[in-house]
Amino acid sequence: MAGVKLVVMYPRPTDIAAFEKLYQEEHIPMAVEKLMGKTKVVATKVLDSPQGEPPFYRIAEVHFPSMEALQACAASDGGKETLAHAVSISSGGSPVFLVAEEETFTFS
């Protein structure tokens, strides 16, 4: 069965150091504590793009075992607080939120 995840794409911040401080010291601990039902969090920092300056600076993926678990988390007080915090720290504009289904192909 394909996995389900919430993808959060943060635009390039106006002050990278300030964003990183809030992201590392406030947001990630909040997500770990308050996003109930998650199975994994992947935090990616976008370094470069062959097309010029990347439009997104960070991409977070929060994995869930089912769509129902993701929806329950998003509807919870902790989920709402964490999503609102993501918006509040995104100084380069509002983050983009996506719900995605993931398939994994493993090669040996």
N, CA, C and O atoms as a MOPAC input file, in Angstrom:
PM7 MOZYME 1SCF
protein

 N      0.84200 1    -1.18700 1     0.00000 1
 C      0.00000 1     0.00000 1     0.00000 1
 C      0.88500 1     1.24900 1     0.00000 1
 O      1.89600 1     1.29700 1     0.70200 1
 N      0.51200 1     2.23300 1    -0.77100 1
 C      1.25500 1     3.48700 1    -0.84500 1
 C      1.08100 1     4.26500 1     0.44900 1
 O      0.02000 1     4.23300 1     1.07300 1
 N      2.13200 1     4.95800 1     0.83800 1
 C      2.07900 1     5.79200 1     2.02800 1
 C      1.46200 1     7.14300 1     1.73500 1
 O      1.39300 1     7.57300 1     0.58400 1
 N      1.01700 1     7.80500 1     2.78300 1
 C      0.41400 1     9.13700 1     2.66300 1
 C      1.27200 1    10.10600 1     3.46500 1
 O      1.76300 1     9.78200 1     4.54600 1
 N      1.44200 1    11.30100 1     2.90800 1
 C      2.25100 1    12.28700 1     3.62600 1
 C      1.73000 1    13.69000 1     3.38900 1
 O      1.10000 1    13.98700 1     2.37400 1
 N      2.01400 1    14.54300 1     4.36200 1
 C      1.79200 1    15.97300 1     4.24000 1
 C      3.12100 1    16.57800 1     3.84000 1
 O      4.12900 1    16.36800 1     4.51400 1
 N      3.13000 1    17.32600 1     2.75000 1
 C      4.34000 1    17.97600 1     2.26000 1
 C      4.18000 1    19.47800 1     2.48800 1
 O      3.17400 1    20.07000 1     2.09800 1
 N      5.17700 1    20.08300 1     3.12100 1
 C      5.16700 1    21.52400 1     3.37100 1
 C      6.40200 1    22.11200 1     2.68500 1
 O      7.53300 1    21.75000 1     3.00700 1
 N      6.17100 1    23.02300 1     1.73700 1
 C      7.26900 1    23.64500 1     0.98900 1
 C      7.36100 1    25.11500 1     1.38400 1
 O      6.44100 1    25.90000 1     1.15600 1
 N      8.49800 1    25.46500 1     1.98300 1
 C      8.72000 1    26.82700 1     2.46800 1
 C      9.44800 1    27.65500 1     1.41500 1
 O     10.52000 1    27.26400 1     0.95400 1
 N      8.87300 1    28.80200 1     1.02900 1
 C      9.60500 1    29.70000 1     0.11900 1
 C     10.90500 1    30.18000 1     0.76300 1
 O     11.05500 1    30.14000 1     1.98400 1
 N     11.83000 1    30.62800 1    -0.06400 1
 C     13.11400 1    31.13700 1     0.43000 1
 C     12.83800 1    32.26600 1     1.43300 1
 O     12.18300 1    33.24900 1     1.08700 1
 N     13.33600 1    32.13200 1     2.67700 1
 C     13.06700 1    33.15000 1     3.69700 1
 C     13.81100 1    34.45700 1     3.43400 1
 O     14.84100 1    34.47900 1     2.76100 1
 N     13.27500 1    35.53000 1     3.97100 1
 C     13.93500 1    36.82600 1     3.84700 1
 C     15.20300 1    36.86700 1     4.70000 1
 O     16.15900 1    37.56300 1     4.35700 1
 N     15.21400 1    36.12500 1     5.81100 1
 C     16.38600 1    36.03400 1     6.68600 1
 C     16.59700 1    34.54900 1     6.99800 1
 O     15.92400 1    33.99000 1     7.86400 1
 N     17.52800 1    33.92100 1     6.29200 1
 C     17.74000 1    32.47700 1     6.42200 1
 C     18.15000 1    32.09000 1     7.83900 1
 O     17.64400 1    31.10100 1     8.37100 1
 N     19.04900 1    32.84100 1     8.45900 1
 C     19.50900 1    32.50900 1     9.81000 1
 C     18.36000 1    32.55400 1    10.81500 1
 O     18.23900 1    31.66700 1    11.66000 1
 N     17.52100 1    33.57700 1    10.72600 1
 C     16.37500 1    33.69000 1    11.63800 1
 C     15.38500 1    32.54800 1    11.40900 1
 O     14.86600 1    31.97000 1    12.36300 1
 N     15.12700 1    32.22500 1    10.14000 1
 C     14.21600 1    31.11700 1     9.82600 1
 C     14.77100 1    29.80600 1    10.38200 1
 O     14.04000 1    29.04800 1    11.01900 1
 N     16.05800 1    29.53200 1    10.14800 1
 C     16.66300 1    28.28300 1    10.61100 1
 C     16.57600 1    28.15500 1    12.12600 1
 O     16.31400 1    27.06900 1    12.64300 1
 N     16.79400 1    29.25400 1    12.84000 1
 C     16.71400 1    29.23300 1    14.30800 1
 C     15.30600 1    28.83100 1    14.75300 1
 O     15.14800 1    27.95500 1    15.60300 1
 N     14.28900 1    29.46800 1    14.18000 1
 C     12.90500 1    29.13500 1    14.52600 1
 C     12.53600 1    27.71900 1    14.10400 1
 O     11.85800 1    27.00000 1    14.83800 1
 N     12.98200 1    27.32600 1    12.92300 1
 C     12.66100 1    26.00700 1    12.38800 1
 C     13.27200 1    24.90600 1    13.26200 1
 O     12.59100 1    23.95200 1    13.63900 1
 N     14.56100 1    25.05100 1    13.57900 1
 C     15.26800 1    24.02400 1    14.35000 1
 C     14.88800 1    24.01300 1    15.83200 1
 O     14.73200 1    22.94800 1    16.43000 1
 N     14.74000 1    25.20500 1    16.42000 1
 C     14.53900 1    25.29000 1    17.86800 1
 C     13.07700 1    25.26800 1    18.29400 1
 O     12.76900 1    24.88700 1    19.42300 1
 N     12.17000 1    25.67100 1    17.40400 1
 C     10.75000 1    25.70400 1    17.76400 1
 C      9.91100 1    24.72900 1    16.93600 1
 O      9.18000 1    23.90000 1    17.47900 1
 N     10.03200 1    24.84500 1    15.60400 1
 C      9.08600 1    24.12700 1    14.75900 1
 C      9.29000 1    22.61300 1    14.75700 1
 O      8.33000 1    21.86400 1    14.93800 1
 N     10.51300 1    22.15900 1    14.55700 1
 C     10.74500 1    20.71000 1    14.53700 1
 C     10.37500 1    20.07800 1    15.88600 1
 O      9.69100 1    19.05400 1    15.88800 1
 N     10.79000 1    20.63400 1    17.03100 1
 C     10.35300 1    20.04200 1    18.30700 1
 C      8.82500 1    20.03400 1    18.45100 1
 O      8.26000 1    19.08200 1    18.99000 1
 N      8.16000 1    21.08400 1    17.97300 1
 C      6.70100 1    21.13800 1    18.04200 1
 C      6.08800 1    20.02300 1    17.18600 1
 O      5.15800 1    19.34000 1    17.61700 1
 N      6.61300 1    19.84900 1    15.98400 1
 C      6.09400 1    18.80700 1    15.09000 1
 C      6.28300 1    17.42400 1    15.70600 1
 O      5.38100 1    16.58800 1    15.65300 1
 N      7.45200 1    17.18500 1    16.28900 1
 C      7.72800 1    15.88800 1    16.91100 1
 C      6.75000 1    15.62600 1    18.05300 1
 O      6.23700 1    14.51700 1    18.20600 1
 N      6.50100 1    16.66000 1    18.84900 1
 C      5.62700 1    16.49800 1    20.02100 1
 C      4.14100 1    16.46100 1    19.66400 1
 O      3.40500 1    15.65200 1    20.22800 1
 N      3.68700 1    17.30000 1    18.75700 1
 C      2.25500 1    17.54100 1    18.60400 1
 C      1.58800 1    16.90500 1    17.39100 1
 O      0.35900 1    16.85500 1    17.33600 1
 N      2.35100 1    16.41800 1    16.42200 1
 C      1.73100 1    15.79400 1    15.24600 1
 C      1.51400 1    14.31600 1    15.53400 1
 O      2.36700 1    13.47600 1    15.25000 1
 N      0.35600 1    14.02200 1    16.10200 1
 C      0.04200 1    12.65600 1    16.51300 1
 C     -0.24300 1    11.77000 1    15.30300 1
 O     -0.84100 1    12.20800 1    14.32100 1
 N      0.19000 1    10.53400 1    15.39200 1
 C     -0.07900 1     9.56300 1    14.34200 1
 C      0.97600 1     9.50900 1    13.25200 1
 O      0.92100 1     8.63900 1    12.38300 1
 N      1.93100 1    10.42100 1    13.28500 1
 C      2.97300 1    10.42500 1    12.24900 1
 C      3.86400 1     9.20600 1    12.43100 1
 O      4.00700 1     8.68600 1    13.53700 1
 N      4.46200 1     8.75700 1    11.33000 1
 C      5.40000 1     7.64500 1    11.40600 1
 C      6.82300 1     8.09800 1    11.11600 1
 O      7.78000 1     7.41900 1    11.49000 1
 N      6.96900 1     9.24300 1    10.45000 1
 C      8.29900 1     9.72700 1    10.09000 1
 C      8.18600 1    11.17900 1     9.65600 1
 O      7.17600 1    11.58900 1     9.08300 1
 N      9.23200 1    11.95600 1     9.93500 1
 C      9.34700 1    13.32500 1     9.42800 1
 C     10.67100 1    13.41100 1     8.66700 1
 O     11.72200 1    13.03200 1     9.18500 1
 N     10.60500 1    13.91400 1     7.43600 1
 C     11.80400 1    14.13500 1     6.62900 1
 C     11.90900 1    15.63300 1     6.39200 1
 O     11.00500 1    16.23400 1     5.81100 1
 N     13.00600 1    16.24300 1     6.83500 1
 C     13.23100 1    17.67900 1     6.67300 1
 C     14.36200 1    17.87500 1     5.66800 1
 O     15.50200 1    17.48200 1     5.91800 1
 N     14.04200 1    18.47900 1     4.54200 1
 C     15.00800 1    18.66400 1     3.46000 1
 C     15.33000 1    20.14300 1     3.31000 1
 O     14.43700 1    20.99100 1     3.32300 1
 N     16.62600 1    20.44400 1     3.16700 1
 C     17.05000 1    21.80600 1     2.84900 1
 C     17.47200 1    21.80100 1     1.38100 1
 O     18.33500 1    21.01900 1     0.98200 1
 N     16.86500 1    22.67300 1     0.58100 1
 C     17.17600 1    22.75900 1    -0.84400 1
 C     18.43000 1    23.60400 1    -1.00600 1
 O     18.46800 1    24.76200 1    -0.59000 1
 N     19.45100 1    23.02100 1    -1.61000 1
 C     20.73500 1    23.70100 1    -1.72900 1
 C     20.89000 1    24.49000 1    -3.02000 1
 O     21.46800 1    25.57700 1    -3.01300 1
 N     20.38400 1    23.95900 1    -4.12600 1
 C     20.62900 1    24.58700 1    -5.41300 1
 C     19.65800 1    24.02800 1    -6.43800 1
 O     18.93900 1    23.06500 1    -6.17200 1
 N     19.64600 1    24.63900 1    -7.60700 1
 C     18.83600 1    24.16300 1    -8.71900 1
 C     19.54800 1    24.51100 1   -10.01500 1
 O     20.11800 1    25.59600 1   -10.12500 1
 N     19.53000 1    23.61500 1   -11.00400 1
 C     20.13000 1    23.95400 1   -12.29800 1
 C     19.35800 1    25.05100 1   -13.02500 1
 O     19.82000 1    25.57700 1   -14.03800 1
 N     18.18500 1    25.39200 1   -12.50600 1
 C     17.34600 1    26.43400 1   -13.11800 1
 C     17.51700 1    27.79400 1   -12.45400 1
 O     16.73600 1    28.70900 1   -12.71500 1
 N     18.52900 1    27.94100 1   -11.59800 1
 C     18.73400 1    29.20300 1   -10.89100 1
 C     18.36100 1    29.06000 1    -9.42700 1
 O     18.32700 1    27.95300 1    -8.89100 1
 N     18.08300 1    30.17800 1    -8.78700 1
 C     17.74400 1    30.15000 1    -7.36800 1
 C     16.45300 1    29.35800 1    -7.15900 1
 O     15.43600 1    29.66500 1    -7.78000 1
 N     16.48200 1    28.34900 1    -6.29700 1
 C     15.28800 1    27.54000 1    -6.06700 1
 C     14.17200 1    28.36400 1    -5.42400 1
 O     14.45000 1    29.21000 1    -4.57300 1
 N     12.92600 1    28.13800 1    -5.80900 1
 C     11.81500 1    28.87900 1    -5.21800 1
 C     11.50300 1    28.43900 1    -3.78200 1
 O     10.86500 1    29.17300 1    -3.02800 1
 N     11.95600 1    27.23800 1    -3.41300 1
 C     11.69500 1    26.73100 1    -2.06500 1
 C     13.01200 1    26.49400 1    -1.35100 1
 O     13.99100 1    26.04800 1    -1.94900 1
 N     13.01700 1    26.80200 1    -0.05100 1
 C     14.22100 1    26.67000 1     0.75500 1
 C     14.21400 1    25.37300 1     1.56400 1
 O     15.24100 1    24.70400 1     1.68600 1
 N     13.06900 1    25.02900 1     2.10700 1
 C     12.92300 1    23.79200 1     2.87900 1
 C     11.66900 1    23.06800 1     2.40800 1
 O     10.67200 1    23.68700 1     2.03600 1
 N     11.74500 1    21.74700 1     2.43500 1
 C     10.59300 1    20.90100 1     2.13900 1
 C     10.49800 1    19.88400 1     3.27000 1
 O     11.43200 1    19.11900 1     3.51000 1
 N      9.37800 1    19.88300 1     3.95200 1
 C      9.15100 1    18.93900 1     5.04100 1
 C      8.12000 1    17.91500 1     4.59500 1
 O      7.12500 1    18.25900 1     3.95700 1
 N      8.36300 1    16.66300 1     4.93400 1
 C      7.42500 1    15.58900 1     4.63700 1
 C      7.07500 1    14.89200 1     5.94800 1
 O      7.95100 1    14.38400 1     6.64800 1
 N      5.78200 1    14.87500 1     6.27000 1
 C      5.31400 1    14.21500 1     7.47900 1
 C      4.49800 1    13.00300 1     7.02700 1
 O      3.44100 1    13.14800 1     6.41400 1
 N      4.99800 1    11.81700 1     7.33300 1
 C      4.40800 1    10.56800 1     6.86000 1
 C      3.38400 1    10.02800 1     7.85100 1
 O      3.54700 1    10.14400 1     9.06600 1
 N      2.32100 1     9.43200 1     7.30200 1
 C      1.24600 1     8.83600 1     8.08900 1
 C      0.89400 1     7.46900 1     7.52100 1
 O      1.10900 1     7.22500 1     6.33300 1
 N      0.35600 1     6.57000 1     8.34700 1
 C      0.00300 1     5.23900 1     7.86100 1
 C     -1.24600 1     5.21700 1     6.96900 1
 O     -1.46000 1     4.26600 1     6.21700 1
 N     -2.06800 1     6.27400 1     7.06000 1
 C     -3.30700 1     6.31300 1     6.27500 1
 C     -3.78600 1     7.75300 1     6.11500 1
 O     -3.35900 1     8.64900 1     6.84200 1
 N     -4.67200 1     7.95500 1     5.16000 1
 C     -5.28100 1     9.27400 1     4.97500 1
 C     -6.08800 1     9.66400 1     6.21000 1
 O     -6.11800 1    10.83500 1     6.59000 1
 N     -6.73400 1     8.69800 1     6.83000 1
 C     -7.52000 1     8.97000 1     8.03900 1
 C     -6.62800 1     9.48300 1     9.16700 1
 O     -7.01200 1    10.39500 1     9.90000 1
 N     -5.43400 1     8.89700 1     9.30800 1
 C     -4.51000 1     9.34700 1    10.35300 1
 C     -4.02100 1    10.76600 1    10.07400 1
 O     -3.90900 1    11.57600 1    10.99400 1
 N     -3.73000 1    11.06900 1     8.80800 1
 C     -3.30600 1    12.42700 1     8.43900 1
 C     -4.42300 1    13.42600 1     8.72600 1
 O     -4.17700 1    14.48300 1     9.30600 1
 N     -5.62900 1    13.10100 1     8.32800 1
 C     -6.76300 1    14.00600 1     8.54000 1
 C     -7.04300 1    14.21900 1    10.02200 1
 O     -7.34300 1    15.33600 1    10.44200 1
 N     -6.94700 1    13.15400 1    10.81800 1
 C     -7.17000 1    13.28400 1    12.26500 1
 C     -6.10400 1    14.17700 1    12.88300 1
 O     -6.40700 1    14.99800 1    13.74900 1
 N     -4.86900 1    14.02400 1    12.44700 1
 C     -3.78200 1    14.86600 1    12.95700 1
 C     -4.02300 1    16.32700 1    12.59500 1
 O     -3.91700 1    17.20500 1    13.45200 1
 N     -4.34800 1    16.59300 1    11.33000 1
 C     -4.56600 1    17.97400 1    10.87500 1
 C     -5.74200 1    18.63000 1    11.60400 1
 O     -5.74000 1    19.84400 1    11.80900 1
 N     -6.74100 1    17.84500 1    11.99400 1
 C     -7.91800 1    18.37800 1    12.68100 1
 C     -7.70600 1    18.54300 1    14.18300 1
 O     -8.50300 1    19.20200 1    14.85100 1
 N     -6.64000 1    17.95200 1    14.72000 1
 C     -6.38900 1    18.01600 1    16.16300 1
 C     -5.85500 1    19.39500 1    16.55400 1
 O     -5.37600 1    20.14900 1    15.70800 1
 N     -5.94300 1    19.70800 1    17.83700 1
 C     -5.41000 1    20.98200 1    18.32500 1
 C     -3.91200 1    21.08500 1    18.05400 1
 O     -3.43500 1    22.13200 1    17.61600 1
 N     -3.16900 1    20.01800 1    18.30800 1
 C     -1.73400 1    20.02500 1    18.06400 1
 C     -1.40300 1    20.18100 1    16.59000 1
 O     -0.44100 1    20.86300 1    16.23800 1
 N     -2.19300 1    19.55300 1    15.72400 1
 C     -1.99400 1    19.69300 1    14.28300 1
 C     -2.26100 1    21.11100 1    13.82200 1
 O     -1.48000 1    21.67700 1    13.05700 1
 N     -3.36200 1    21.68600 1    14.28300 1
 C     -3.69500 1    23.06500 1    13.91200 1
 C     -2.62300 1    24.04300 1    14.39800 1
 O     -2.24000 1    24.96500 1    13.67700 1
 N     -2.14600 1    23.83500 1    15.62000 1
 C     -1.11600 1    24.71800 1    16.17900 1
 C      0.18100 1    24.61500 1    15.36700 1
 O      0.81900 1    25.62700 1    15.07800 1
 N      0.56100 1    23.40100 1    15.00800 1
 C      1.80500 1    23.19800 1    14.26300 1
 C      1.70100 1    23.75900 1    12.84900 1
 O      2.65600 1    24.36300 1    12.36100 1
 N      0.57100 1    23.57500 1    12.18400 1
 C      0.37900 1    24.13900 1    10.84200 1
 C      0.39100 1    25.66700 1    10.89100 1
 O      0.97100 1    26.31000 1    10.01500 1
 N     -0.24100 1    26.24700 1    11.90400 1
 C     -0.23900 1    27.70900 1    12.05500 1
 C      1.17900 1    28.22000 1    12.32600 1
 O      1.56000 1    29.28300 1    11.83500 1
 N      1.94600 1    27.48000 1    13.09300 1
 C      3.32600 1    27.87400 1    13.37100 1
 C      4.15800 1    27.83800 1    12.09200 1
 O      5.00500 1    28.70500 1    11.87700 1
 N      3.92000 1    26.83500 1    11.24000 1
 C      4.63100 1    26.76100 1     9.95500 1
 C      4.39100 1    28.02800 1     9.14300 1
 O      5.31800 1    28.56400 1     8.53600 1
 N      3.16600 1    28.50000 1     9.13200 1
 C      2.83200 1    29.72100 1     8.39700 1
 C      3.51600 1    30.92700 1     9.04400 1
 O      4.04000 1    31.79500 1     8.34600 1
 N      3.50800 1    30.97900 1    10.37100 1
 C      4.04500 1    32.15600 1    11.07400 1
 C      5.55600 1    32.30900 1    10.91000 1
 O      6.05200 1    33.43500 1    10.93900 1
 N      6.29800 1    31.22600 1    10.74100 1
 C      7.75500 1    31.33900 1    10.62000 1
 C      8.21800 1    31.50100 1     9.17600 1
 O      9.40200 1    31.73400 1     8.93400 1
 N      7.31700 1    31.38200 1     8.22600 1
 C      7.68700 1    31.41300 1     6.80600 1
 C      7.75500 1    32.85500 1     6.31100 1
 O      6.77200 1    33.39400 1     5.80300 1
 N      8.92700 1    33.47300 1     6.46600 1
 C      9.08600 1    34.89500 1     6.16100 1
 C      9.15900 1    35.20800 1     4.66400 1
 O      9.06200 1    36.37100 1     4.27300 1
 N      9.32600 1    34.20200 1     3.83700 1
 C      9.40900 1    34.42500 1     2.39000 1
 C      8.07300 1    34.31700 1     1.68400 1
 O      8.01300 1    34.35500 1     0.45500 1
 N      7.00900 1    34.18400 1     2.44400 1
 C      5.66500 1    33.99200 1     1.89300 1
 C      5.04600 1    32.75500 1     2.51400 1
 O      5.71500 1    32.01000 1     3.23000 1
 N      3.79000 1    32.54100 1     2.24300 1
 C      3.09500 1    31.39200 1     2.82700 1
 C      3.66000 1    30.08600 1     2.28700 1
 O      3.93600 1    29.97100 1     1.09300 1
 N      3.83100 1    29.09800 1     3.17000 1
 C      4.27700 1    27.79700 1     2.68700 1
 C      3.17400 1    27.13100 1     1.86200 1
 O      1.99100 1    27.43800 1     2.01600 1
 N      3.57800 1    26.23200 1     1.00000 1
 C      2.64200 1    25.45000 1     0.19600 1
 C      2.43000 1    24.12500 1     0.91600 1
 O      3.39300 1    23.44600 1     1.27100 1
 N      1.16600 1    23.75700 1     1.13300 1
 C      0.82100 1    22.49400 1     1.78200 1
 C      0.22500 1    21.55900 1     0.73700 1
 O     -0.67000 1    21.94700 1    -0.01500 1
 N      0.72100 1    20.33400 1     0.69500 1
 C      0.22400 1    19.32300 1    -0.22900 1
 C     -0.01400 1    18.02400 1     0.52900 1
 O      0.70800 1    17.71100 1     1.47500 1
 N     -1.02100 1    17.27400 1     0.11400 1
 C     -1.22400 1    15.92000 1     0.61300 1
 C     -0.87400 1    15.00100 1    -0.54800 1
 O     -1.40300 1    15.15000 1    -1.64900 1
 N      0.02500 1    14.04700 1    -0.29300 1
 C      0.53800 1    13.21600 1    -1.37600 1
 C      0.52300 1    11.74300 1    -0.98800 1
 O      0.57400 1    11.38000 1     0.18700 1
 N      0.45100 1    10.92600 1    -2.00800 1
 C      0.58500 1     9.48600 1    -1.84700 1
 C      1.97800 1     9.12100 1    -2.35000 1
 O      2.40400 1     9.58800 1    -3.40700 1
 N      2.67200 1     8.30100 1    -1.60600 1
 C      4.04800 1     7.96400 1    -1.96100 1
 C      4.18300 1     6.49100 1    -2.27800 1
 O      3.69000 1     5.63300 1    -1.54500 1
 N      4.85500 1     6.21000 1    -3.37500 1
 C      5.24100 1     4.84700 1    -3.71000 1
 C      6.76100 1     4.80200 1    -3.67600 1
 O      7.42000 1     5.73600 1    -4.13300 1
 N      7.31200 1     3.74300 1    -3.14800 1
 C      8.75700 1     3.60100 1    -3.05800 1
 C      9.21100 1     2.44400 1    -3.94700 1
 O      8.64700 1     1.35100 1    -3.90300 1
 N     10.22900 1     2.70500 1    -4.74400 1
 C     10.83800 1     1.69800 1    -5.59500 1
 C     12.26400 1     1.50200 1    -5.09400 1
 O     13.03200 1     2.46200 1    -5.04500 1
 N     12.62300 1     0.31100 1    -4.73200 1
 C     13.94400 1     0.02700 1    -4.19300 1
 C     14.75000 1    -0.74500 1    -5.23500 1
 O     14.25300 1    -1.69300 1    -5.84300 1
 N     15.99000 1    -0.32900 1    -5.43000 1
 C     16.87300 1    -0.97000 1    -6.40400 1
 C     18.05900 1    -1.55600 1    -5.68600 1
 O     18.56400 1    -0.96900 1    -4.72900 1
 N     18.51000 1    -2.71200 1    -6.13800 1
 C     19.67500 1    -3.32000 1    -5.49600 1
 C     20.83900 1    -3.41400 1    -6.44700 1
 O     21.90500 1    -3.90200 1    -6.07200 1

